[in-house]
Amino acid sequence: MIQAAAKKSDLGVRTASAIVMVTVAGLALWLGGWLWALFVGAIASGVLWEWRGLVRGFAATPMQQTLWNIGGIVYIGFATAMLLFLRSEFFPVIASVSAILAVIATDVGAYFAGRTIGGPKIAPSISPSKTWAGLFGGMVGATLAFAGLMAFQYEASGAGPQPAWSEAVFFGCFTAVVAQAGDFFESWMKRRAGVKDSGKLIPGHGGLFDRVDGLLAVVFVGGILVAGAGLLGLN
């Protein structure tokens, strides 16, 4: 009964923290401009701080720490720039909303599919809770998010071609796989550092890096692909 009460208490804290996070992030995203830039910059600074803490836990030499920290600056910095670019005047707000909601849908779909179906683990030595069923659930969640947003945009515009649902499937699967890869990458860093969470800033949720690991991977890889396509003249 004590364990059940503790879980219930933890669930309340996690729910309250999630509501606060979603509200603040949603408001900053909707308003855009300097407020969004300030919010994203603050999150990026916190993630980089936690990255450095993880690196100190497993990098054996100052040179290794330096190289890892440079990698963190590039990884987090480029992803941050992409988030700001997606919410700039060059893109409609739906672009940034799509990326964020698809990653959230991936996490939700993976969580419920993993808990409900279970089954074989993907890489138990890195993240014991991640299952193949969870990955496919994440794909379904992200696909539904993209499909819903595409349908909403079509109805709101009242014109244009019918949504290409195959694109929703493609981008949903792509987002889920990359987001899960980002999650595994952070889990690998935490396991090497010997810690459960990247930080303790968010009650019931751990650190900032724990919350945005999948989003960082998605916007980083997506940015690389877009930049590469631009250089090759494919866009």
Sequence and secondary structure as in RCSB ss.txt:
>XXXX:A:sequence
MIQAAAKKSDLGVRTASAIVMVTVAGLALWLGGWLWALFVGAIASGVLWEWRGLVRGFAATPMQQTLWNIGGIVY
IGFATAMLLFLRSEFFPVIASVSAILAVIATDVGAYFAGRTIGGPKIAPSISPSKTWAGLFGGMVGATLAFAGLM
AFQYEASGAGPQPAWSEAVFFGCFTAVVAQAGDFFESWMKRRAGVKDSGKLIPGHGGLFDRVDGLLAVVFVGGIL
VAGAGLLGLN
>XXXX:A:secstr
 HHHHHHHHHHHHHHHHHHHHHHHHHHHHHH HHHHHHHHHHHHHHHHHHHHHHHHHH  SHHHHHHHHHHHHHH
HHHHHHHHHHHTSTTS HHHHHHHHHHHHHHHHHHHHHHHHT  SBS TTT TT BHHHHHHHHHHHHHHHHHHH
HHHHHHH  SS   HHHHHHHHHHHHHHHHHHHHHHHHHHHHHT SSS SSBTTTB HHHHHHHHHHHHHHHHHH
HHHHHHHT  
